[in-house]
Amino acid sequence: MAAPALIALAHGSRDKRSSATITGLVEEVRSQRPDLRIEAAFLDVSRPAFQTVVGRGGQGGAAALGGGPRRGAAGAPAARRRG
């Protein structure tokens, strides 16, 4: 049976600190749980897109996909910065 795949899901931001936070989280989980497949995904602006990562999980034969939003990452949504 294939191992589950975990998706670290974030909103996405033009601020590079936001994706760096998620990348750091993914790297830390990978170091502690090498048996899990974990990837970062973003809903808006940043890449890779959530749909892309989910597609890869299905093609990779993941037994299950799990994920959750990461709140509190550095950076602000683009709409808030404009106003």
C-alpha positions as CSV (number, residue, x, y, z in Angstrom):
1,M,0.0,0.0,0.0
2,A,1.3,3.5,-0.9
3,A,2.1,5.9,1.9
4,P,-0.2,8.9,2.4
5,A,0.6,12.2,0.8
6,L,0.4,15.4,2.9
7,I,-0.2,18.8,1.4
8,A,0.9,21.9,3.2
9,L,-1.7,24.3,1.9
10,A,-1.2,28.0,2.0
11,H,-3.1,30.9,0.5
12,G,-0.2,32.3,-1.4
13,S,1.3,35.8,-1.6
14,R,3.5,38.0,-3.7
15,D,5.6,38.4,-0.6
16,K,8.5,35.8,-0.9
17,R,8.5,35.4,2.9
18,S,5.2,33.6,2.7
19,S,6.3,30.8,0.4
20,A,9.6,30.6,2.4
21,T,7.6,29.9,5.5
22,I,5.8,27.0,3.9
23,T,8.9,25.6,2.3
24,G,10.6,25.6,5.7
25,L,7.7,23.8,7.2
26,V,7.7,21.1,4.5
27,E,11.5,20.6,4.8
28,E,11.1,20.2,8.6
29,V,8.3,17.6,8.3
30,R,10.3,15.7,5.6
31,S,13.3,15.5,7.9
32,Q,11.2,14.1,10.7
33,R,8.9,11.9,8.7
34,P,10.8,10.6,5.6
35,D,8.1,7.9,5.2
36,L,5.6,10.6,4.2
37,R,5.3,12.3,0.9
38,I,4.7,16.0,1.6
39,E,4.4,18.9,-0.8
40,A,3.6,22.6,-0.5
41,A,0.6,24.0,-2.4
42,F,-0.9,27.4,-2.8
43,L,-4.4,28.6,-3.5
44,D,-3.5,31.9,-5.2
45,V,-0.5,33.8,-6.6
46,S,2.3,31.4,-5.6
47,R,3.1,28.1,-7.2
48,P,2.6,25.2,-7.3
49,A,-1.1,25.5,-7.4
50,F,-3.2,23.2,-5.2
51,Q,-4.8,21.5,-8.2
52,T,-1.4,20.7,-9.6
53,V,-0.2,19.1,-6.4
54,V,-3.5,17.1,-6.0
55,G,-3.1,15.8,-9.5
56,R,0.5,14.7,-8.9
57,G,-0.7,12.8,-5.8
58,G,-3.3,10.9,-7.7
59,Q,-0.9,10.1,-10.5
60,G,1.7,9.0,-7.9
61,G,-0.6,6.4,-6.4
62,A,-1.0,8.1,-3.0
63,A,-3.2,6.0,-0.7
64,A,-4.7,9.2,0.7
65,L,-4.2,12.9,0.5
66,G,-4.4,15.1,3.6
67,G,-3.9,18.8,4.0
68,G,-4.7,21.9,6.0
69,P,-4.4,25.6,5.8
70,R,-1.3,27.2,7.4
71,R,-2.4,30.5,9.1
72,G,-0.1,33.2,10.2
73,A,2.6,33.0,7.5
74,A,4.5,36.2,6.8
75,G,3.1,38.4,4.1
76,A,-0.3,39.9,3.5
77,P,-2.9,39.2,0.9
78,A,-2.5,41.4,-2.2
79,A,-5.9,43.0,-1.7
80,R,-5.0,44.3,1.8
81,R,-1.6,45.7,0.7
82,R,-3.3,47.7,-2.1
83,G,-5.8,49.5,0.2
